[in-house]
């Protein structure tokens, strides 16, 4: 029984993370009908933004609540800004084109972030370039070398994993005779539920949400009715990206290894969770994330850990065969 | 819904592409040096190592060891009057990059000898390249038997200066059973890694043979963030120790998560743990665990202390086992070059194969008929944020 409860706690803790990322997927899909494949990488950027802020503040030496708040704010600002830029530069110019074009662009943005972050730092690159130029007999002026030495030497971070300092102190509780729960699990779950409820309120109770739903229903007509379509779509991207940033910090705080491709698998799984729950539906994303997390955990715990992803995904395939619109998705009639 | 299905296909393609696509070759800082003058009057040593990536300290330590060896020979006048140059390419911790880097060193740079890789899965990708081009390759620390022996046939140009996994697995099984006196052990292996799977199998065989019981055999994939499902299952079987023959970044996370679940068993592992990053990421969680390794810097014998001091003077910091292995691999290569009629190709290969009783830092090295080195192993304990010598186990 204790083992089962522990698996339950672990599965919910994992599922919460998928749910937080899935919320971002589902929001963007709900409004634009676009799968934002770069979402998992926005999550990665969030983790690195938090890492840089934490390093600058010296969180590793003495974590305080104030610093933790700053780390979270830093990561949220960075991912929000990144979400805005991705939408503005990569997706908006293609909005009138077929959906597949935007989808491929999304994959491109994803690769750009993953491999861009794996490059050597700007200072190392400049030094390499300088050495190569010298080798060809080109004289590099001294002021230029001096300026190059001021380039950041920790950005891009390169493919070597970094150690993420705990943004707030970890506390472990033992409950019910041997089940271990940490404050990270509790905080993650509360944050995810709070965001889900908050999003639901935003979508159904605010002017912004009404405008979002109108844009989702028919962007052109909404524009004719005086809704600032571009601003609404930007806002949706920013909101989704901020959620990814928060998820990244909650993960990195308790699993403190971050690297540039850390967003790949969680991103894919969160996407599956969003589809499973019914893409476009906010409670669906939450439910899908938790179901996937629990499914993986139970499969790994009770059968063979090698089949962890295989069996969990097979279950999803079966559910989607029976209910193609996902658990909480709406059936839409495809107009031909 | 056709759209969503199409997306799923794209997603699968994306996953495959992300695993295989490689960014344009980014030469490491070491490779940026101007090219050496005409190849004839210098001896060129090629090194393929994971200078970046999840196992970055493996490549960096090995490279330091190789460069130290080259410097010491150059200071003594080089080999037959020729100075030694080391050229390093980064494998980024990926087998396909390692094969590309090896090909580049052999074809473009025309190196005399190829050194590397640390990880067996990457040495396995390089070995056929060396054989095909007939350039001797010495791997400093790849312990999987298949690196030098494929399908019962010894690879003609591939050597190693370390022990092999059947021995390394045996060492830890003996240590667990006879020193720690444990009877029940759980295994947690990295299924995608030749090294980890091999080591786990050999450990399991020997441990059972010594009368121990393997209570459960779980697996993970390198790069996983969450190991709690496996650890909870292991916890429920109450083992007295857990054998985790993986690489240090994963092991550090596994150690942390096991302590978070309230597990107090020591973890046991192999030379893949040997990195300062293990202590940085693992912190308190990894204390009191043991791993088998090639040498201990605490060993008082003068040969080892001389190396430790020279290394500290040049690079700062205590050399780990991989630095010592890199140093020995390069030293064995240079020693063979001195004996060979020509320091390359078949002549060099024969000279390396004839290496006998070479006094290396990591032990007396004799290359056997399988191109392996027979050496004792040491067991180290993690204590106070570093590894300390526990015992030596002879073959």
Boltz contact constraints between the chains, C-beta under 6 A:
constraints:
  - contact:
      token1: [A, 3]
      token2: [B, 236]
      max_distance: 6.0
  - contact:
      token1: [A, 6]
      token2: [B, 232]
      max_distance: 6.0
  - contact:
      token1: [A, 7]
      token2: [B, 232]
      max_distance: 6.0
  - contact:
      token1: [A, 10]
      token2: [B, 228]
      max_distance: 6.0
  - contact:
      token1: [A, 14]
      token2: [B, 226]
      max_distance: 6.0
  - contact:
      token1: [A, 35]
      token2: [B, 7]
      max_distance: 6.0
  - contact:
      token1: [A, 107]
      token2: [B, 14]
      max_distance: 6.0
  - contact:
      token1: [A, 115]
      token2: [B, 23]
      max_distance: 6.0
  - contact:
      token1: [A, 128]
      token2: [B, 32]
      max_distance: 6.0
  - contact:
      token1: [A, 131]
      token2: [B, 32]
      max_distance: 6.0
  - contact:
      token1: [A, 135]
      token2: [B, 34]
      max_distance: 6.0
  - contact:
      token1: [A, 158]
      token2: [B, 52]
      max_distance: 6.0
  - contact:
      token1: [A, 159]
      token2: [B, 52]
      max_distance: 6.0
  - contact:
      token1: [A, 159]
      token2: [B, 53]
      max_distance: 6.0
  - contact:
      token1: [A, 159]
      token2: [B, 92]
      max_distance: 6.0
  - contact:
      token1: [A, 160]
      token2: [B, 52]
      max_distance: 6.0
  - contact:
      token1: [A, 160]
      token2: [B, 56]
      max_distance: 6.0
  - contact:
      token1: [A, 161]
      token2: [B, 54]
      max_distance: 6.0
  - contact:
      token1: [A, 161]
      token2: [B, 249]
      max_distance: 6.0
  - contact:
      token1: [A, 163]
      token2: [B, 280]
      max_distance: 6.0
  - contact:
      token1: [A, 163]
      token2: [B, 281]
      max_distance: 6.0
  - contact:
      token1: [A, 172]
      token2: [B, 260]
      max_distance: 6.0
  - contact:
      token1: [A, 180]
      token2: [B, 261]
      max_distance: 6.0
  - contact:
      token1: [A, 180]
      token2: [B, 262]
      max_distance: 6.0
  - contact:
      token1: [A, 255]
      token2: [B, 225]
      max_distance: 6.0
  - contact:
      token1: [A, 257]
      token2: [B, 249]
      max_distance: 6.0
  - contact:
      token1: [A, 257]
      token2: [B, 253]
      max_distance: 6.0
  - contact:
      token1: [A, 264]
      token2: [B, 18]
      max_distance: 6.0
  - contact:
      token1: [A, 268]
      token2: [B, 11]
      max_distance: 6.0
  - contact:
      token1: [A, 297]
      token2: [B, 229]
      max_distance: 6.0
  - contact:
      token1: [A, 300]
      token2: [B, 229]
      max_distance: 6.0
  - contact:
      token1: [A, 301]
      token2: [B, 229]
      max_distance: 6.0
  - contact:
      token1: [A, 301]
      token2: [B, 232]
      max_distance: 6.0
  - contact:
      token1: [A, 301]
      token2: [B, 233]
      max_distance: 6.0
  - contact:
      token1: [A, 305]
      token2: [B, 218]
      max_distance: 6.0
  - contact:
      token1: [A, 305]
      token2: [B, 219]
      max_distance: 6.0
  - contact:
      token1: [A, 305]
      token2: [B, 230]
      max_distance: 6.0
  - contact:
      token1: [A, 306]
      token2: [B, 191]
      max_distance: 6.0
  - contact:
      token1: [A, 306]
      token2: [B, 219]
      max_distance: 6.0
  - contact:
      token1: [A, 324]
      token2: [B, 1]
      max_distance: 6.0
